[in-house]
């Protein structure tokens, strides 16, 4: 059973994948998207869901610190609905508060340059979102 983890931004989509046992998350890539025009990288996601035989999608759900849902959370809810309707795969919205900040701190502690961090931060956030979900199952 493979689970796809996603971190939706306004310009990029971080992508992570679980191992077949559902124990660990690995970063796959960062897909450029154009939220304004409605290009969410669905062609690439279709290829990934087929190549890896994905059974479930975990999408980061950015809530405000007080638990309320803001504009980014609403965008994630709409994207989750789009994913379910397009791929007919269950989508789980997973609370991602502070995941990008935690990914940033991890990359800084690994002495990754600012330029390189910008390229991988969304992928790392997707890994943290998916790993949090996987850990909750075990």
N, C-alpha and C positions, 0 to 999 in steps of 0.2 A: 504494500500500500504506500504510494507516494503522495506527499502533500506539498503543494506549491505555496510558498509564502510570498506575499507582495507588500511593498511599501509604496503607496501612491503619493506622488508629489504633483505639482502643477506642470513640471517640465520633464520629469523622469519617473520611471517605475522601477523600483528595486525588486529584484527577483531572487528568491532562494528556493531550494528544493530539499526535501527530507531524503534520508537514505531509505532503502526499501523496508527496513525494520521500523521506521518511524522514531528513531532515537536521536539523530543529529540532523542539524540543518547546515547546508553548505550554500554559499553565495554562488549564484550562476552568472548574473549580468545585470547591467542597468540599461533599461530600454528608454530611448528618448520618446517622449509623447508630446502632444500639443492639445492640452485640455480645452483651450478656447475653440479649436476647430473640431473637437470630438475624436481626435486620433489618440486612442489609448493603447496602441500597440497590440491590438487584438490578433492580428495575423501572426506575430511572433509568439504570443501566448498560446494560440491554437497549435502552433508547431511544438512548443514545449509540452503542452498537455498531452499531445499525441506521442511524442518521442519518449516521454517518461511515464506514460499511462497514469496520469494524475487522477486520484480518487476524491480529493478534497482541496479546496483553496482556502488559505487563511490570509485575510486582508487586514492590514493594520487599520485600526479605528481610532483616530486621534480625538480624544475627548479633552475638554478643558480641565484644568486642575480641580475644579469644583464638581466634576462629573457631568457637566452639561455638554451638549453637542453644539459645536459652532459650525461655521461654513465648511471647514475641511472635513469635519465629521459627516456633514450632510453629503459632501462630494463622495466620500467613501461609501456611504449607504447607497447612493445612486450607482456607483461603479460596481458594488457587490451585486446589485440587481441586474445590471448589464451582463456581468460575468455569468450569473446563474442562467439567464435567458439565452446567452450565446453558447455556452459550453455544456449546459445541463449537468453541472457538477455542483455539489453543495458548497456554499461559501460561508465561512465563519468570520465574523467581525471580531477582531482581537484587540483589546485595549492596548494601545501603543504609546501611552503617555511616557515621555522621556526616552523612548528607544533611540531616536536620532541623536539626542544628547549623549546617551550612554555609548553609542557607536563612535561618536566624535571623540569622547574621552579615551576610549580604547585605542583608537587610531593614533591619538596624540601620545599616549603612553608607549606605543610601539614606535614612536619617532617617525611617523609617516608625514611627509611634507604636506603643506596646505594644498598644493596643486593636486597631489595624488589623492588626498582625502576627498576633495570635491568629486573626483571620478568614482570613488567607491563607497561613499557614505550611504547612499540609498540602498545599495546592495547589502551593506553591513546591517543597516536598520532592518531590512527584510529578514536577514539571518536571525537577528535578535527577536523579532516578532514571532517567527516560526519556531525558534527554539523555546521561547516562553510557552507557546501553545503545546509543543511536544512534551515539555517538562510537566505541564499540567495534566497530561494524560497518564503519566507513569507514576 
